[in-house]
Amino acid sequence: MMKSINLKIRTNALWNLAGSILPLLLGLVTIPILIKGIGNELFGLLSLIWIIIGYLSIFDLGIGRALTQRVATKIGENDFESLESTIYTGLIFTATIGVVIGAVFLSLTGVLSSSWLSITIDNQTAAFYSLVLVALITPVTTSSNGLRGVLEAYGLFKVINVIRLFHGALNFILPLIVYLVSGPNLVFITLSLCLLRLVIAFVTYRCVVKNTAYKRKTDFSKDELKVLLGFGSWMTLSNVVNPMMDALDKFIISAKVGASNVLFYTVPFDLLSRLFILPTAITSVVFPKFSELWCQDLNELRELYYSTLKLVMIGMLIICVFMGIFSKDFLSLWIDKEFSEKAHLVGLVLMIGVYFNCVARVPFALVQSCGDSKTTAKLHVFECTLYLPIMYYSIVEFGLIGAACSWVARVGFDMFALLFIANVKLRQRM
């Protein structure tokens, strides 16, 4: 049985990997063109908008991840009677919370564009309207998390990654097309990204209706919402705090070092973060399987966990060493020599943290798959209290390299802590 599980996981992981590679390749082509075409500051703002759109999508109070865990657990327990109610309740709630979060962010767009991000006067108006568009699309982005969570619980990774393939590709192609048609217009570029989110959400919804137990013939369940929030409320802390720690340094760099210098940090960071496609391709597949096996067979769970951990540790070490050797020459060829001189060292430091972060995703998936989002949330809150002041001081005193070093220290601590917690969880189940 374990061989059939591993075969299915490998197949689904390959689909996940395929769904991420094309967008990565397109980014390698389009990003240098956009940097030269729209300038350092506008591209820095565009990179922040990409971050914000992704960051606001996790403000779903953890319901997206909770849906995956809850639905997968019900499938493992052969409890199919209440599945539709669980799905419907989760989807309605993710859309509702998106409206609230969007309204809050909308109220901050003025101060963000006028002062907090240190944007030059010429670009403040474009930044303001772009941020307004991002706020308006927030309910769509939060709903997409819930829809994707349902598809993951059912193991429909082929469907997920066909959608992801088109979304990721157009995420880079549309800004380039808009630039070529209308010039360096940040508002039009952002509008294209928001419309893309809307189309992708609709397609994902249709896939959920077609391929799962959800047929829109059920009622909202307060009991199911309580269960989802019980997992999701703690998951929310991880969803908010962890990405915030990954994103806040870019905004502080903009405020303290200047928006025109953000790209020397965000470009190598975004490039290296594409390496997350390997562990994410694997952990998004094993997460629902971890949940099923937690209820069925502990020995298979342990075997699957350790084999997954070994694969990620060895595979990512080889990739990171290879990229470190050729990173300077690659940046010179990809963008130009001047950019490489400014971003190369930052990229090498960040690469160490990327390896730590990749490995940490395996024990993180195990801990949360058993329904324990409380422990990981408390860990991230503890890390945040230490990291934020250290990161702020490092940026003020040492600039970009200080930001990179503080991030590496944080994700290194996170990896070792999660490995320890996961081992404790497995021992407790024996």
PEHUTA-V586400 format. One record per helix or strand. SS is the DSSP state (H for helix, E for strand). FROM is the first residue (numbers start at 1). TO is the last residue. Records with the same first field share a line. If there is no record, write none. Layout:
SS: FROM-TO ; FROM-TO
//
This chain:
H: 2-38 ; 40-56 ; 63-76 ; 83-116 ; 121-136 ; 138-153 ; 157-182 ; 186-211 ; 222-256 ; 259-261 ; 263-273 ; 276-296 ; 298-334 ; 337-369 ; 373-398 ; 400-428
//
